[in-house]
Amino acid sequence: MEIYGLLAVGGIYSLPVISQISWLLGQVMNGIYHVMSAIGVDSIGVSIIIFTFIVYIFLMPLTIKQQKFTKMQSVMQPEIQKIQKKYANKKDQASMLKQQDEMNAVYEKYGVKMSSGCLPSLMQLLILFGLYPVVWNVPRYVTQVREAYMPLIDEIQSVSGYEKILEDVAGTAVAGFSSYDLSNATSLAEIFYKFQNSTWNALVEQMPDLEGLVNSTVSRVSEMNNFLGIDIGAHPWELLQNALAAASIVGIILAILIPVLAGVSQFVSVKLSQAGTSASALNDSDNPMMSSMKTMTYTMPLISVVFGFTLPAGLGLYWIASAVVRSIQQVIVNAHLKKQSVEDIIAENQAKAKKKREKKGTSAEEINRMATKSTRNVGVNSKSSGKETDPSKEEKIRQAHEMAKNAKPGSLTAKANLVSRYNSGHKTEEPAPGIQEEKTDESKGRKKK
């Protein structure tokens, strides 16, 4: 299970940006369900699979970009680590700035930015955070599922004190019950969608007159939730308990099928994502990113299995679908990247960086210098001057000398040049422009006499 799923349960999907993305994705999910229902496939599970496939196809360009950056990261990492070791014990501001400059030079050398890996991941996370609530709260976004609960909701709301009854029945059985508005029909549909058999039984005990309507509603929603004989609205752990009590081998297999497949598919997906990374890079203990990837390889599938039992099976089905789609994507991306050598990717990155700099007005000479710059001597002091070289500063000094050299005769700059030469003891064959002008005037005077 993806870590964003855990965060979403904590309420992160209530953020404005996530809510807007969820609304947009919810419209897609609603459209898919309407189309599938129109052709006779009235299944939430099938709609979830198609919905997941469409969303991940949309994310394909970001996935390719992220994988390219990961491949480049494994190449850049030795140089990055060398710089980090160089400044490991230097915490003063000047050293930290130098370290940042040298690291920037490495990224410039390979035609990437420090944010190149973060932005695609951030955009993916935003979309996936928005995707999770659509699967978690299907009645909020899918009209037909919500309408299936409306006759029961109308009857319950007509009962005096129904809020207290629902609180007693579902207060501890439904996650986040206190955050729902019990006067809102959509909120009640979301609550009922999370009801298990034991919760429905408790409600019938409190409202026996509604037993027939409850049974018909549960039956209708169960038809929508049925996926290969599995009720994706139920918790696999509860299904397993019921199957064990009934000594049903088929029931046991169906109960554990989704959690186990969620773990296996997650493991395959993670391994495929590491296929483009060399074994030496994966085993590099000094690289925290690689250490984190190794940990995720085994911990995330286990988490998928555990939460696959304790959350609705529909979420487990979504995790399986997303892992399968990611695996297919990864196979395609890996095949695509195998055709490109590291040098080709570097050249492609540098070409893109060159275009961006040209748009900003950077000179061709500066672009070439940054693109071909070697980081071996980055931060090394100049032997001749004893100071750290700064190309931009040297260029400004050179331009200032040129302007001074071409100063207008008799100007303050020309006279300042004369004083500077005198003070430094520097003798030139060609006198300063101001002196040349005075000598010319004196010679003209002698001729006139």
C-alpha positions as CSV (number, residue, x, y, z in Angstrom):
1,M,0.0,0.0,0.0
2,E,1.3,3.5,-0.8
3,I,2.2,5.6,2.1
4,Y,-0.2,8.4,0.9
5,G,-3.0,6.0,1.7
6,L,-2.1,6.1,5.4
7,L,-1.9,9.9,5.4
8,A,-5.2,10.2,3.6
9,V,-6.9,8.3,6.3
10,G,-5.6,10.9,8.7
11,G,-7.5,13.6,6.9
12,I,-4.9,15.1,4.5
13,Y,-7.5,14.9,1.7
14,S,-9.4,17.7,3.4
15,L,-6.8,20.2,2.2
16,P,-8.2,22.6,-0.5
17,V,-5.8,21.5,-3.3
18,I,-6.4,17.8,-2.6
19,S,-10.2,18.4,-2.4
20,Q,-10.2,20.1,-5.9
21,I,-8.1,17.2,-7.4
22,S,-10.5,14.7,-5.8
23,W,-13.5,16.4,-7.2
24,L,-12.0,16.3,-10.7
25,L,-11.0,12.7,-10.4
26,G,-14.4,12.0,-8.9
27,Q,-16.1,13.2,-12.1
28,V,-13.9,10.8,-14.1
29,M,-14.9,7.9,-11.8
30,N,-18.6,8.9,-12.0
31,G,-18.4,9.0,-15.8
32,I,-16.7,5.6,-15.9
33,Y,-19.3,4.0,-13.7
34,H,-22.2,5.4,-15.7
35,V,-20.7,4.1,-19.0
36,M,-20.0,0.7,-17.5
37,S,-23.5,0.5,-16.0
38,A,-25.0,1.5,-19.3
39,I,-23.4,-1.6,-21.0
40,G,-24.5,-3.9,-18.2
41,V,-21.4,-4.0,-16.1
42,D,-22.8,-2.5,-12.8
43,S,-19.6,-3.1,-10.8
44,I,-17.7,-0.7,-8.6
45,G,-14.7,-3.0,-8.7
46,V,-14.4,-2.9,-12.5
47,S,-14.8,0.8,-12.5
48,I,-12.0,1.2,-9.9
49,I,-9.7,-0.8,-12.1
50,I,-10.4,1.2,-15.2
51,F,-10.3,4.4,-13.2
52,T,-6.8,3.5,-11.8
53,F,-5.6,2.5,-15.2
54,I,-6.6,5.9,-16.8
55,V,-5.1,7.9,-13.9
56,Y,-1.7,6.1,-14.1
57,I,-1.6,6.5,-17.9
58,F,-2.0,10.2,-17.3
59,L,0.9,10.0,-14.9
60,M,3.2,8.2,-17.4
61,P,5.2,11.3,-18.5
62,L,6.0,12.1,-14.9
63,T,7.0,8.5,-14.3
64,I,9.5,8.6,-17.2
65,K,10.9,11.9,-16.0
66,Q,11.3,10.6,-12.5
67,Q,13.0,7.4,-13.7
68,K,15.4,9.4,-15.8
69,F,16.4,11.5,-12.8
70,T,16.9,8.4,-10.7
71,K,19.2,7.0,-13.4
72,M,21.2,10.3,-13.5
73,Q,21.2,10.4,-9.7
74,S,23.1,7.1,-9.6
75,V,25.7,8.6,-11.9
76,M,26.0,11.9,-10.1
77,Q,26.0,10.4,-6.6
78,P,29.8,9.7,-6.4
79,E,30.6,13.3,-7.2
80,I,27.9,14.6,-4.8
81,Q,29.3,12.3,-2.0
82,K,32.8,13.5,-2.7
83,I,31.7,17.1,-2.2
84,Q,29.8,16.2,0.9
85,K,32.8,14.5,2.4
86,K,34.9,17.5,1.5
87,Y,32.8,19.8,3.6
88,A,31.6,17.2,6.2
89,N,33.3,19.0,9.2
90,K,32.8,22.6,7.9
91,K,29.7,24.2,9.3
92,D,30.6,27.9,8.7
93,Q,28.5,29.9,6.3
94,A,31.2,30.4,3.8
95,S,32.0,26.7,3.5
96,M,28.3,25.8,3.2
97,L,27.9,28.3,0.4
98,K,30.9,26.8,-1.4
99,Q,29.5,23.4,-0.9
100,Q,26.2,24.5,-2.4
101,D,28.0,26.1,-5.4
102,E,30.0,23.0,-6.1
103,M,26.9,20.8,-5.9
104,N,25.1,23.1,-8.3
105,A,28.0,22.8,-10.6
106,V,27.6,19.0,-10.7
107,Y,23.9,19.4,-11.5
108,E,24.8,21.9,-14.2
109,K,27.3,19.5,-15.6
110,Y,24.7,16.8,-16.1
111,G,22.0,19.3,-17.3
112,V,19.6,18.7,-14.4
113,K,18.4,20.7,-11.4
114,M,18.2,19.8,-7.8
115,S,14.4,20.1,-8.0
116,S,14.2,17.8,-11.1
117,G,13.4,14.8,-9.0
118,C,11.2,16.5,-6.5
119,L,8.7,18.2,-8.8
120,P,7.5,15.1,-10.6
121,S,7.2,13.2,-7.3
122,L,5.3,16.2,-5.8
123,M,2.9,16.3,-8.7
124,Q,2.4,12.6,-8.5
125,L,1.7,12.7,-4.8
126,L,-0.8,15.5,-5.2
127,I,-2.8,13.5,-7.8
128,L,-2.5,10.3,-5.8
129,F,-3.6,12.0,-2.6
130,G,-6.6,13.2,-4.6
131,L,-7.2,9.7,-6.0
132,Y,-7.4,8.0,-2.6
133,P,-10.6,9.7,-1.3
134,V,-12.5,8.8,-4.5
135,V,-11.9,5.1,-3.8
136,W,-12.5,5.6,0.0
137,N,-15.7,7.6,-0.3
138,V,-17.3,6.2,-3.5
139,P,-20.9,7.5,-2.7
140,R,-19.6,11.0,-2.5
141,Y,-18.5,11.0,-6.2
142,V,-20.5,8.2,-7.9
143,T,-24.2,9.3,-8.3
144,Q,-25.7,5.8,-8.7
145,V,-24.1,4.4,-5.6
146,R,-25.3,7.4,-3.6
147,E,-28.8,7.1,-4.9
148,A,-29.0,3.5,-3.8
149,Y,-28.9,4.6,-0.2
150,M,-31.4,7.5,-0.6
151,P,-34.7,5.6,0.2
152,L,-33.2,4.3,3.5
153,I,-31.7,7.7,4.3
154,D,-35.1,9.4,3.9
155,E,-36.7,6.9,6.3
156,I,-33.9,7.2,8.9
157,Q,-34.0,11.0,8.9
158,S,-37.7,10.9,9.5
159,V,-37.1,9.1,12.8
160,S,-36.8,11.4,15.8
161,G,-33.4,11.2,17.5
162,Y,-31.7,9.3,14.6
163,E,-28.5,11.1,15.2
164,K,-28.1,9.6,18.7
165,I,-29.0,6.1,17.3
166,L,-26.4,6.3,14.5
167,E,-23.8,7.5,17.0
168,D,-24.4,4.5,19.3
169,V,-24.4,2.1,16.3
170,A,-21.5,3.5,14.2
171,G,-19.6,5.9,16.5
172,T,-16.7,3.4,17.0
173,A,-17.3,1.2,14.0
174,V,-16.8,3.8,11.3
175,A,-13.5,5.6,11.1
176,G,-13.8,9.4,11.4
177,F,-17.5,9.2,12.3
178,S,-17.4,12.5,14.2
179,S,-16.3,14.4,11.1
180,Y,-19.5,13.5,9.2
181,D,-22.5,15.8,9.0
182,L,-25.4,13.6,10.0
183,S,-27.9,16.1,8.6
184,N,-26.4,15.7,5.1
185,A,-27.7,12.9,2.9
186,T,-24.3,12.4,1.1
187,S,-22.5,12.1,4.4
188,L,-25.0,9.5,5.6
189,A,-24.4,7.6,2.3
190,E,-20.7,7.6,3.0
191,I,-21.2,6.3,6.5
192,F,-23.5,3.5,5.3
193,Y,-21.0,2.5,2.6
194,K,-18.5,1.7,5.4
195,F,-21.0,-0.4,7.4
196,Q,-20.2,-4.0,7.9
197,N,-22.7,-6.8,8.5
198,S,-22.4,-6.4,12.3
199,T,-23.0,-2.7,12.0
200,W,-26.2,-3.3,9.9
201,N,-27.4,-5.8,12.5
202,A,-26.9,-3.3,15.3
203,L,-28.9,-0.7,13.3
204,V,-31.8,-3.1,12.7
205,E,-31.9,-3.8,16.4
206,Q,-32.3,0.0,17.1
207,M,-34.8,0.5,14.2
208,P,-36.6,-2.8,13.6
209,D,-39.3,-1.2,11.4
210,L,-36.6,-0.5,8.8
211,E,-35.4,-4.2,8.6
212,G,-36.9,-4.8,5.1
213,L,-35.5,-1.5,3.7
214,V,-32.1,-2.2,5.2
215,N,-32.0,-5.7,3.7
216,S,-33.0,-4.5,0.2
217,T,-30.4,-1.6,0.4
218,V,-27.6,-3.9,1.5
219,S,-28.5,-6.4,-1.2
220,R,-28.5,-3.7,-3.9
221,V,-25.1,-2.2,-2.8
222,S,-23.7,-5.8,-2.5
223,E,-24.5,-6.3,-6.1
224,M,-22.5,-3.2,-7.0
225,N,-19.6,-4.2,-4.7
226,N,-19.4,-7.8,-6.0
227,F,-16.2,-8.5,-7.8
228,L,-15.4,-12.1,-8.6
229,G,-17.4,-13.2,-5.6
230,I,-15.8,-10.8,-3.2
231,D,-17.7,-8.0,-1.5
232,I,-15.2,-5.1,-1.9
233,G,-17.2,-3.0,0.6
234,A,-16.4,-5.6,3.4
235,H,-13.3,-5.9,5.4
236,P,-11.3,-9.1,4.5
237,W,-10.6,-9.7,8.2
238,E,-14.3,-10.0,8.8
239,L,-14.8,-12.1,5.7
240,L,-12.0,-14.4,7.0
241,Q,-13.7,-14.8,10.4
242,N,-17.0,-15.6,8.8
243,A,-15.4,-18.1,6.5
244,L,-13.5,-19.8,9.3
245,A,-16.7,-20.0,11.4
246,A,-18.5,-21.6,8.4
247,A,-15.5,-23.8,7.6
248,S,-15.6,-22.6,4.0
249,I,-12.4,-23.2,2.1
250,V,-13.6,-21.1,-0.8
251,G,-14.5,-18.3,1.6
252,I,-11.1,-18.4,3.2
253,I,-9.3,-18.2,-0.1
254,L,-11.5,-15.2,-1.2
255,A,-11.0,-13.5,2.1
256,I,-7.1,-13.6,1.9
257,L,-6.9,-13.2,-1.9
258,I,-6.9,-9.4,-2.0
259,P,-4.5,-8.7,0.9
260,V,-2.0,-11.3,-0.4
261,L,-2.2,-10.1,-4.0
262,A,-1.8,-6.5,-2.7
263,G,1.5,-7.5,-1.0
264,V,2.8,-9.5,-3.9
265,S,1.9,-6.9,-6.5
266,Q,3.5,-4.2,-4.4
267,F,6.7,-6.2,-4.1
268,V,6.9,-6.8,-7.9
269,S,6.3,-3.1,-8.5
270,V,9.1,-2.0,-6.2
271,K,11.6,-4.5,-7.7
272,L,10.8,-3.4,-11.2
273,S,11.3,0.3,-10.2
274,Q,14.9,-0.7,-9.0
275,A,15.6,-2.7,-12.2
276,G,17.3,0.4,-13.8
277,T,19.6,0.9,-10.8
278,S,22.9,-0.9,-10.7
279,A,23.6,-3.5,-7.9
280,S,26.5,-1.4,-6.6
281,A,24.4,1.6,-6.3
282,L,21.7,-0.3,-4.4
283,N,24.3,-1.7,-2.0
284,D,25.9,1.7,-1.4
285,S,25.5,2.2,2.4
286,D,26.6,5.8,2.1
287,N,23.6,6.7,-0.1
288,P,20.5,7.3,2.1
289,M,18.2,7.2,-0.9
290,M,19.3,3.7,-1.9
291,S,19.1,2.5,1.7
292,S,15.5,3.8,1.9
293,M,14.7,2.0,-1.4
294,K,16.0,-1.3,0.0
295,T,13.9,-0.9,3.1
296,M,10.7,-0.1,1.1
297,T,11.3,-3.3,-1.0
298,Y,10.2,-5.5,2.0
299,T,8.3,-3.2,4.4
300,M,5.8,-1.8,2.0
301,P,4.4,-5.2,0.8
302,L,4.0,-6.3,4.4
303,I,2.2,-3.1,5.2
304,S,-0.1,-3.7,2.2
305,V,-1.0,-7.2,3.6
306,V,-1.7,-5.9,7.1
307,F,-3.9,-3.0,6.0
308,G,-5.4,-5.1,3.2
309,F,-7.1,-7.1,6.0
310,T,-8.2,-4.2,8.2
311,L,-9.6,-1.8,5.5
312,P,-12.4,-2.4,2.9
313,A,-11.5,-4.8,0.2
314,G,-12.2,-2.1,-2.4
315,L,-9.0,-0.3,-1.2
316,G,-7.0,-3.5,-1.5
317,L,-8.3,-3.9,-5.0
318,Y,-7.2,-0.4,-5.8
319,W,-3.7,-1.1,-4.4
320,I,-3.5,-4.2,-6.6
321,A,-4.7,-2.4,-9.7
322,S,-2.3,0.5,-9.1
323,A,0.7,-1.8,-8.5
324,V,-0.1,-3.8,-11.6
325,V,-0.4,-0.7,-13.8
326,R,2.8,0.7,-12.2
327,S,4.6,-2.6,-13.0
328,I,3.4,-2.5,-16.7
329,Q,4.5,1.2,-16.8
330,Q,7.9,0.3,-15.3
331,V,8.5,-2.5,-17.9
332,I,7.8,0.0,-20.7
333,V,9.9,2.8,-19.0
334,N,12.9,0.4,-18.4
335,A,12.8,-0.8,-22.0
336,H,12.7,2.8,-23.2
337,L,15.6,3.8,-20.9
338,K,17.7,0.8,-22.0
339,K,17.8,2.3,-25.5
340,Q,19.3,5.5,-24.0
341,S,22.8,5.6,-22.6
342,V,23.7,7.9,-19.8
343,E,25.6,10.0,-22.3
344,D,22.5,10.4,-24.4
345,I,20.4,11.4,-21.4
346,I,23.1,14.0,-20.3
347,A,23.2,15.4,-23.9
348,E,19.4,15.6,-23.9
349,N,19.3,17.3,-20.5
350,Q,22.0,19.8,-21.6
351,A,20.1,20.6,-24.8
352,K,17.0,21.4,-22.8
353,A,18.9,23.4,-20.3
354,K,20.6,25.3,-23.1
355,K,17.2,26.3,-24.6
356,K,15.9,27.5,-21.2
357,R,19.0,29.6,-20.7
358,E,18.8,31.1,-24.2
359,K,15.2,32.1,-23.5
360,K,16.5,33.9,-20.4
361,G,19.1,35.7,-22.5
362,T,22.2,33.9,-21.3
363,S,25.1,34.2,-23.8
364,A,26.2,31.2,-25.9
365,E,29.7,31.3,-24.4
366,E,28.3,31.1,-20.9
367,I,25.9,28.3,-21.9
368,N,28.8,26.3,-23.3
369,R,31.0,26.9,-20.3
370,M,28.3,25.6,-17.9
371,A,27.4,22.7,-20.1
372,T,30.9,21.4,-20.5
373,K,32.3,22.5,-17.1
374,S,34.3,19.8,-15.2
375,T,33.7,19.6,-11.5
376,R,37.2,18.4,-10.7
377,N,38.6,21.9,-10.0
378,V,35.4,23.4,-8.6
379,G,36.2,25.3,-5.5
380,V,40.0,24.9,-6.0
381,N,41.9,28.1,-5.3
382,S,43.8,29.7,-8.2
383,K,47.5,29.1,-8.0
384,S,48.4,32.5,-9.5
385,S,46.2,34.7,-7.4
386,G,45.6,32.5,-4.3
387,K,41.9,33.3,-4.5
388,E,38.9,31.3,-5.7
389,T,38.2,32.0,-9.3
390,D,34.8,33.5,-10.2
391,P,34.2,33.6,-14.0
392,S,31.5,36.2,-13.8
393,K,33.7,38.5,-11.6
394,E,36.7,38.1,-13.9
395,E,34.5,39.0,-16.9
396,K,33.4,42.2,-15.2
397,I,37.0,43.1,-14.3
398,R,38.1,42.5,-17.9
399,Q,35.2,44.7,-19.2
400,A,36.2,47.4,-16.8
401,H,39.9,47.3,-18.1
402,E,38.7,47.5,-21.7
403,M,36.5,50.5,-20.9
404,A,39.4,52.2,-19.1
405,K,41.8,51.5,-22.0
406,N,39.5,53.1,-24.5
407,A,38.8,56.1,-22.2
408,K,38.2,59.4,-23.9
409,P,41.4,61.5,-23.9
410,G,41.4,64.1,-21.2
411,S,38.7,62.4,-19.2
412,L,39.0,61.5,-15.5
413,T,39.3,57.8,-16.4
414,A,42.3,58.6,-18.7
415,K,44.0,60.7,-16.0
416,A,43.3,58.0,-13.4
417,N,45.1,55.5,-15.7
418,L,48.1,57.8,-15.9
419,V,48.3,58.1,-12.1
420,S,47.9,54.3,-11.8
421,R,50.7,53.7,-14.2
422,Y,52.9,56.2,-12.4
423,N,52.3,54.7,-9.0
424,S,52.9,51.2,-10.1
425,G,56.0,52.1,-11.9
426,H,54.7,50.6,-15.1
427,K,56.1,52.2,-18.3
428,T,54.5,51.8,-21.6
429,E,55.7,52.7,-25.0
430,E,52.5,54.4,-25.8
431,P,51.7,57.5,-23.5
432,A,48.4,58.0,-22.0
433,P,45.8,59.6,-24.3
434,G,45.8,62.8,-22.3
435,I,49.6,63.3,-22.5
436,Q,49.6,62.5,-26.2
437,E,47.1,65.2,-26.7
438,E,49.2,67.8,-24.7
439,K,52.4,66.9,-26.6
440,T,50.6,67.3,-29.9
441,D,49.4,70.8,-28.9
442,E,53.0,71.8,-27.8
443,S,54.5,70.6,-31.1
444,K,51.9,72.5,-33.0
445,G,52.8,75.6,-31.0
446,R,56.5,75.3,-31.9
447,K,55.7,75.0,-35.6
448,K,53.6,78.1,-35.5
449,K,56.5,80.1,-33.9
